[in-house]
Amino acid sequence: MKRFKTISEFLQFRRLPRPEHPLISVFKVESVETSNLLNEPASWCCDFYCVALKRVASTQDVKLKYGQQTYDYDEGILSFVSPNQVLSLTVDPNAVQLKQSGWMLLIHPDFLWNTSLAKTIHHHDFWDYSVNEALFLSEKEEIQLVTILNTIQQECHSNLDTFSKRIIVSHLETLLNYADRFYHRQFITREKANHQLLEQLETWLNAYFDQDDLITKGLPAVGQIADALHVSPKYLSSLLKALTGQTAQQHIHQKLIEKAKEKLSTTDLTISEIAYELGFEHLQSFSKLFKTKTNQSPLAFRASFH
């Protein structure tokens, strides 16, 4: 794996001119030397943020692997990589021609020092989509983002003054806010794929809570479910929140309460036995969660059936 500690080091590797500012760079993807790509794959890890708006086409498939998942890289997509994430590009060695277009924005964390964005940049969940779900842009959305990137590039190429950093950061905040909006739109519009994920989540939770050894395994963690569904924990929660109004953790609790209600209404197990079967070590924890979610104690809920 190749690690890039500075933006200048990365640009040199890609045979591009040194940045006019050492902590931020915006450039057209068309200017990147592509001959190196055909001799990779290589895994990269950078000490800076990377926002890429790219279109790639070749005579053979080009696949981007982000985390453990690959996806087609031949459409206009927006991707985000935060510092210390591993990115690898795998290209078919038989590809004769590789064409790229788009933009790339590199931002070192030090550039954001003492700005409002330094405190809020991690509020955007897409930085933590370690198994990436690409953001596919409509033509209108792409034009909006390209306009912002072009403005940032012009500002970087101008004579830097006391206002430059503030103006650039303002445009960066706008770009990230648009990305949040477009991701939310994608959660809604990619109906088939997203609802298949919901079905897989439902199936997984049912199978998990139907096991007999939950006291050993305990309650499922969001990360455990995300791994099983091949998405990142943050992406799973963001998708569920957009589609259902509930986070992944809330879905886990909802399924647990469903199973608890089923056992309370159809079996003669004691409350303690039900809590134990559902993976709780302590009855008090089960009773507290049940009452929080239903406004009834387990005992009161059972009594309503008799």
JODA-V55411 format. One record per residue. N is the residue number from 1. PHI is phi as a letter, one per 30 degrees, with the letter a starting at -180 (999 if undefined). PSI is psi in whole degrees, -180 to 180 (none if undefined). D_FIRST is the distance of its C-alpha to the first C-alpha in Angstrom with 1 decimal. Layout:
BEGIN
n=N phi=PHI psi=PSI d_first=D_FIRST
n=N phi=PHI psi=PSI d_first=D_FIRST
END
This chain:
BEGIN
n=1 phi=999 psi=135 d_first=0.0
n=2 phi=c psi=130 d_first=3.8
n=3 phi=c psi=134 d_first=6.5
n=4 phi=c psi=115 d_first=9.9
n=5 phi=d psi=-27 d_first=12.8
n=6 phi=b psi=159 d_first=15.6
n=7 phi=d psi=-39 d_first=16.8
n=8 phi=d psi=-40 d_first=18.0
n=9 phi=d psi=-42 d_first=14.7
n=10 phi=d psi=-44 d_first=13.5
n=11 phi=d psi=-38 d_first=16.9
n=12 phi=d psi=-41 d_first=16.9
n=13 phi=d psi=-36 d_first=13.7
n=14 phi=c psi=11 d_first=15.7
n=15 phi=h psi=44 d_first=18.9
n=16 phi=c psi=158 d_first=20.7
n=17 phi=d psi=154 d_first=23.3
n=18 phi=d psi=147 d_first=22.7
n=19 phi=d psi=149 d_first=23.6
n=20 phi=d psi=-26 d_first=27.2
n=21 phi=b psi=128 d_first=26.2
n=22 phi=d psi=-15 d_first=23.1
n=23 phi=c psi=-1 d_first=22.5
n=24 phi=a psi=143 d_first=23.1
n=25 phi=a psi=139 d_first=22.7
n=26 phi=b psi=129 d_first=24.1
n=27 phi=a psi=160 d_first=24.0
n=28 phi=d psi=137 d_first=24.9
n=29 phi=d psi=-27 d_first=22.2
n=30 phi=e psi=-24 d_first=24.5
n=31 phi=d psi=-6 d_first=23.7
n=32 phi=d psi=135 d_first=20.0
n=33 phi=d psi=121 d_first=19.6
n=34 phi=c psi=-13 d_first=18.9
n=35 phi=d psi=-33 d_first=18.9
n=36 phi=d psi=-34 d_first=15.3
n=37 phi=d psi=-34 d_first=14.6
n=38 phi=d psi=-15 d_first=16.5
n=39 phi=c psi=2 d_first=14.4
n=40 phi=d psi=-177 d_first=11.2
n=41 phi=d psi=152 d_first=9.9
n=42 phi=b psi=146 d_first=6.5
n=43 phi=c psi=135 d_first=4.7
n=44 phi=c psi=150 d_first=5.7
n=45 phi=b psi=125 d_first=7.2
n=46 phi=c psi=152 d_first=10.5
n=47 phi=c psi=22 d_first=13.3
n=48 phi=b psi=166 d_first=15.9
n=49 phi=d psi=147 d_first=17.5
n=50 phi=b psi=125 d_first=17.2
n=51 phi=c psi=122 d_first=20.1
n=52 phi=b psi=128 d_first=20.1
n=53 phi=c psi=106 d_first=23.3
n=54 phi=b psi=151 d_first=22.7
n=55 phi=b psi=129 d_first=24.5
n=56 phi=b psi=135 d_first=22.9
n=57 phi=b psi=144 d_first=25.0
n=58 phi=a psi=175 d_first=24.7
n=59 phi=d psi=-17 d_first=26.6
n=60 phi=b psi=170 d_first=24.2
n=61 phi=d psi=139 d_first=22.4
n=62 phi=c psi=124 d_first=19.4
n=63 phi=c psi=136 d_first=17.6
n=64 phi=c psi=128 d_first=15.4
n=65 phi=c psi=125 d_first=13.7
n=66 phi=b psi=112 d_first=13.8
n=67 phi=i psi=-123 d_first=13.7
n=68 phi=c psi=6 d_first=15.4
n=69 phi=b psi=142 d_first=17.6
n=70 phi=c psi=154 d_first=17.8
n=71 phi=b psi=157 d_first=20.5
n=72 phi=d psi=139 d_first=22.3
n=73 phi=c psi=37 d_first=21.2
n=74 phi=c psi=17 d_first=24.4
n=75 phi=b psi=167 d_first=26.4
n=76 phi=d psi=113 d_first=26.6
n=77 phi=b psi=157 d_first=24.4
n=78 phi=c psi=127 d_first=23.4
n=79 phi=b psi=154 d_first=20.1
n=80 phi=b psi=131 d_first=19.0
n=81 phi=b psi=125 d_first=15.7
n=82 phi=c psi=166 d_first=16.3
n=83 phi=e psi=140 d_first=14.4
n=84 phi=i psi=6 d_first=11.7
n=85 phi=d psi=148 d_first=11.4
n=86 phi=c psi=129 d_first=8.4
n=87 phi=b psi=136 d_first=9.3
n=88 phi=b psi=142 d_first=8.9
n=89 phi=c psi=122 d_first=11.7
n=90 phi=c psi=122 d_first=13.3
n=91 phi=b psi=136 d_first=16.2
n=92 phi=d psi=123 d_first=19.0
n=93 phi=d psi=-17 d_first=19.2
n=94 phi=d psi=-4 d_first=22.9
n=95 phi=d psi=127 d_first=22.9
n=96 phi=d psi=-33 d_first=25.2
n=97 phi=b psi=136 d_first=25.1
n=98 phi=b psi=122 d_first=22.7
n=99 phi=c psi=134 d_first=24.4
n=100 phi=b psi=151 d_first=23.2
n=101 phi=b psi=161 d_first=25.2
n=102 phi=k psi=-158 d_first=25.1
n=103 phi=b psi=155 d_first=23.9
n=104 phi=b psi=134 d_first=20.9
n=105 phi=b psi=124 d_first=21.5
n=106 phi=c psi=130 d_first=19.3
n=107 phi=b psi=119 d_first=20.7
n=108 phi=d psi=140 d_first=19.8
n=109 phi=e psi=-30 d_first=21.4
n=110 phi=d psi=-25 d_first=23.6
n=111 phi=d psi=-30 d_first=25.3
n=112 phi=d psi=-2 d_first=26.7
n=113 phi=e psi=134 d_first=28.1
n=114 phi=i psi=29 d_first=31.7
n=115 phi=b psi=163 d_first=31.9
n=116 phi=d psi=-32 d_first=32.9
n=117 phi=d psi=-30 d_first=29.6
n=118 phi=e psi=-32 d_first=27.7
n=119 phi=d psi=-23 d_first=29.7
n=120 phi=c psi=-9 d_first=29.6
n=121 phi=e psi=-34 d_first=26.3
n=122 phi=d psi=-1 d_first=25.1
n=123 phi=d psi=-16 d_first=28.3
n=124 phi=d psi=111 d_first=26.9
n=125 phi=d psi=-24 d_first=25.5
n=126 phi=d psi=-17 d_first=23.2
n=127 phi=d psi=-22 d_first=20.6
n=128 phi=c psi=15 d_first=20.3
n=129 phi=d psi=76 d_first=20.2
n=130 phi=d psi=-26 d_first=16.9
n=131 phi=c psi=100 d_first=18.0
n=132 phi=d psi=136 d_first=19.0
n=133 phi=c psi=107 d_first=22.5
n=134 phi=d psi=149 d_first=22.7
n=135 phi=c psi=109 d_first=25.6
n=136 phi=d psi=124 d_first=27.8
n=137 phi=c psi=142 d_first=30.1
n=138 phi=d psi=167 d_first=33.6
n=139 phi=d psi=-42 d_first=34.8
n=140 phi=d psi=-42 d_first=36.6
n=141 phi=d psi=-41 d_first=33.7
n=142 phi=d psi=-40 d_first=31.5
n=143 phi=d psi=-42 d_first=34.2
n=144 phi=d psi=-45 d_first=34.4
n=145 phi=d psi=-38 d_first=30.8
n=146 phi=d psi=-37 d_first=30.7
n=147 phi=d psi=-43 d_first=33.8
n=148 phi=d psi=-45 d_first=32.1
n=149 phi=d psi=-40 d_first=29.0
n=150 phi=d psi=-39 d_first=31.4
n=151 phi=d psi=-42 d_first=33.3
n=152 phi=d psi=-42 d_first=30.4
n=153 phi=d psi=-44 d_first=29.4
n=154 phi=d psi=-40 d_first=33.0
n=155 phi=d psi=-38 d_first=33.2
n=156 phi=d psi=-31 d_first=30.1
n=157 phi=d psi=-9 d_first=31.8
n=158 phi=d psi=169 d_first=35.1
n=159 phi=d psi=114 d_first=36.4
n=160 phi=d psi=135 d_first=34.8
n=161 phi=b psi=-169 d_first=37.5
n=162 phi=d psi=-17 d_first=38.2
n=163 phi=c psi=-16 d_first=38.0
n=164 phi=e psi=-52 d_first=34.7
n=165 phi=d psi=-43 d_first=32.4
n=166 phi=d psi=-41 d_first=34.8
n=167 phi=d psi=-44 d_first=35.1
n=168 phi=d psi=-45 d_first=31.4
n=169 phi=d psi=-39 d_first=30.8
n=170 phi=d psi=-42 d_first=33.7
n=171 phi=d psi=-36 d_first=32.3
n=172 phi=d psi=-43 d_first=28.9
n=173 phi=d psi=-40 d_first=30.9
n=174 phi=d psi=-43 d_first=32.8
n=175 phi=d psi=-45 d_first=29.8
n=176 phi=d psi=-36 d_first=28.3
n=177 phi=d psi=-39 d_first=31.8
n=178 phi=d psi=-41 d_first=32.1
n=179 phi=d psi=-41 d_first=28.8
n=180 phi=e psi=-45 d_first=30.3
n=181 phi=d psi=-44 d_first=33.4
n=182 phi=d psi=-36 d_first=31.8
n=183 phi=d psi=-42 d_first=29.7
n=184 phi=d psi=-41 d_first=33.0
n=185 phi=d psi=-40 d_first=34.7
n=186 phi=d psi=-37 d_first=32.1
n=187 phi=e psi=-37 d_first=32.6
n=188 phi=d psi=-42 d_first=36.3
n=189 phi=d psi=-28 d_first=36.2
n=190 phi=d psi=62 d_first=33.7
n=191 phi=d psi=-48 d_first=36.4
n=192 phi=d psi=-52 d_first=35.9
n=193 phi=d psi=-41 d_first=32.2
n=194 phi=d psi=-39 d_first=32.7
n=195 phi=d psi=-28 d_first=35.9
n=196 phi=d psi=-38 d_first=34.3
n=197 phi=d psi=-40 d_first=31.8
n=198 phi=d psi=-41 d_first=34.9
n=199 phi=d psi=-40 d_first=36.5
n=200 phi=d psi=-39 d_first=33.5
n=201 phi=d psi=-46 d_first=33.5
n=202 phi=d psi=-44 d_first=37.3
n=203 phi=d psi=-43 d_first=37.0
n=204 phi=d psi=-45 d_first=34.3
n=205 phi=d psi=-41 d_first=36.4
n=206 phi=d psi=-45 d_first=39.6
n=207 phi=d psi=-39 d_first=38.1
n=208 phi=d psi=-48 d_first=36.7
n=209 phi=d psi=-9 d_first=40.0
n=210 phi=d psi=-4 d_first=42.0
n=211 phi=d psi=158 d_first=40.5
n=212 phi=c psi=-8 d_first=42.9
n=213 phi=c psi=40 d_first=40.6
n=214 phi=d psi=-28 d_first=39.4
n=215 phi=d psi=-28 d_first=40.7
n=216 phi=d psi=-42 d_first=38.0
n=217 phi=d psi=-29 d_first=35.2
n=218 phi=i psi=-177 d_first=36.4
n=219 phi=d psi=146 d_first=35.9
n=220 phi=d psi=145 d_first=32.8
n=221 phi=c psi=154 d_first=30.1
n=222 phi=e psi=-41 d_first=28.7
n=223 phi=d psi=-37 d_first=25.1
n=224 phi=d psi=-43 d_first=26.5
n=225 phi=d psi=-43 d_first=28.2
n=226 phi=e psi=-42 d_first=25.3
n=227 phi=d psi=-42 d_first=23.1
n=228 phi=d psi=-31 d_first=26.1
n=229 phi=c psi=-1 d_first=26.5
n=230 phi=i psi=42 d_first=22.8
n=231 phi=b psi=169 d_first=22.9
n=232 phi=d psi=155 d_first=21.8
n=233 phi=e psi=-43 d_first=24.6
n=234 phi=d psi=-40 d_first=25.2
n=235 phi=d psi=-42 d_first=25.4
n=236 phi=d psi=-47 d_first=27.8
n=237 phi=d psi=-39 d_first=30.0
n=238 phi=d psi=-43 d_first=30.1
n=239 phi=d psi=-48 d_first=31.1
n=240 phi=d psi=-39 d_first=33.7
n=241 phi=d psi=-41 d_first=35.1
n=242 phi=d psi=-39 d_first=35.6
n=243 phi=d psi=-34 d_first=37.2
n=244 phi=b psi=-11 d_first=39.2
n=245 phi=i psi=2 d_first=39.4
n=246 phi=b psi=146 d_first=37.8
n=247 phi=d psi=173 d_first=34.4
n=248 phi=d psi=-41 d_first=32.7
n=249 phi=d psi=-39 d_first=34.2
n=250 phi=d psi=-34 d_first=37.6
n=251 phi=d psi=-40 d_first=37.3
n=252 phi=d psi=-47 d_first=36.7
n=253 phi=d psi=-39 d_first=39.8
n=254 phi=d psi=-44 d_first=41.8
n=255 phi=d psi=-40 d_first=41.2
n=256 phi=d psi=-43 d_first=42.0
n=257 phi=d psi=-38 d_first=45.3
n=258 phi=e psi=-46 d_first=46.1
n=259 phi=d psi=-38 d_first=45.8
n=260 phi=d psi=-44 d_first=47.8
n=261 phi=d psi=-40 d_first=50.6
n=262 phi=d psi=-45 d_first=50.8
n=263 phi=d psi=-37 d_first=51.3
n=264 phi=d psi=-32 d_first=53.7
n=265 phi=c psi=-18 d_first=55.9
n=266 phi=b psi=-3 d_first=55.9
n=267 phi=b psi=168 d_first=55.8
n=268 phi=c psi=14 d_first=57.9
n=269 phi=d psi=146 d_first=54.9
n=270 phi=d psi=164 d_first=55.3
n=271 phi=e psi=-40 d_first=53.1
n=272 phi=d psi=-42 d_first=51.4
n=273 phi=d psi=-39 d_first=50.8
n=274 phi=d psi=-44 d_first=49.2
n=275 phi=e psi=-43 d_first=47.0
n=276 phi=d psi=-44 d_first=45.9
n=277 phi=d psi=-27 d_first=45.3
n=278 phi=d psi=4 d_first=43.1
n=279 phi=j psi=9 d_first=40.8
n=280 phi=c psi=132 d_first=42.5
n=281 phi=d psi=-29 d_first=43.3
n=282 phi=b psi=132 d_first=45.9
n=283 phi=e psi=-38 d_first=48.7
n=284 phi=d psi=-39 d_first=48.7
n=285 phi=d psi=-42 d_first=45.2
n=286 phi=d psi=-48 d_first=46.0
n=287 phi=d psi=-40 d_first=49.3
n=288 phi=d psi=-45 d_first=47.9
n=289 phi=d psi=-43 d_first=45.2
n=290 phi=d psi=-45 d_first=47.9
n=291 phi=d psi=-36 d_first=50.3
n=292 phi=d psi=-39 d_first=47.8
n=293 phi=d psi=-25 d_first=46.9
n=294 phi=b psi=-9 d_first=50.5
n=295 phi=i psi=19 d_first=52.9
n=296 phi=b psi=150 d_first=54.5
n=297 phi=d psi=158 d_first=54.2
n=298 phi=e psi=-38 d_first=53.5
n=299 phi=d psi=-43 d_first=57.1
n=300 phi=d psi=-38 d_first=58.5
n=301 phi=d psi=-45 d_first=56.5
n=302 phi=d psi=-40 d_first=57.8
n=303 phi=d psi=-29 d_first=61.3
n=304 phi=d psi=-12 d_first=61.3
n=305 phi=c psi=2 d_first=61.2
n=306 phi=b psi=none d_first=64.4
END
